[in-house]
């Protein structure tokens, strides 16, 4: 097995009377594509954000590439970790090229290197070079999300964290962008941790599903492994959701034929 890039040991997080994470242990190997799934309030996004220090933990330890998260200024880690979320957070007053190059500029890259990287990334995320001079408002939702992925990749991170990255997109755009990102994950040798409420998306894109409930990991493995395992009923219901949806869709299409 590949060396662990991310390690969580006994991680806990409490918001008032709510326990968001309850002694979570998790190890993610370099090169894996892991989907964090579970119901609303299960702890998925909190877990994701502890990895790059966006949320501090109340207990336990998080390590990324062997370094304890929080031991050094958080911006040093975040500049080495790509982060993509549902609302892309692009700066509206900056051009696409300027948005993509933000982290590289903070790292002190020369202008020529940044320009070359922007051009390379636009090609990687299947956007025409002409969008570089536009502002985010001139782009479609799918294009803005592709720019968000490009920005996250700008400083050549090996770790990508994604929080419902395609959730706000229409189904066709969501499917296309998800497939394109999975290809990038493989091509660039990334490690990806993605939060999603869409079980079909999780099954299609991820190598491994980590199922959370009440701040605890209740199942962890590949979908075929989990379907054959003795898992709690709520986990089986979650894993069966894509199959149930496919059956309902087939029945409806056949009824209308």
PyMOL commands that set and color helices and strands:
alter all, ss='L'
color gray80, all
select helices_A, chain A and resi 44-51+74-78+96-100+102-106+111-124+129-133+136-138+141-153+171-188+199-205+223-227+233-255
alter helices_A, ss='H'
color red, helices_A
select strands_A, chain A and resi 4-15+18-29+33-37+59-64+67-68+81-85+159-163+191-195+208-213+216-221
alter strands_A, ss='S'
color yellow, strands_A
deselect
rebuild
show_as cartoon
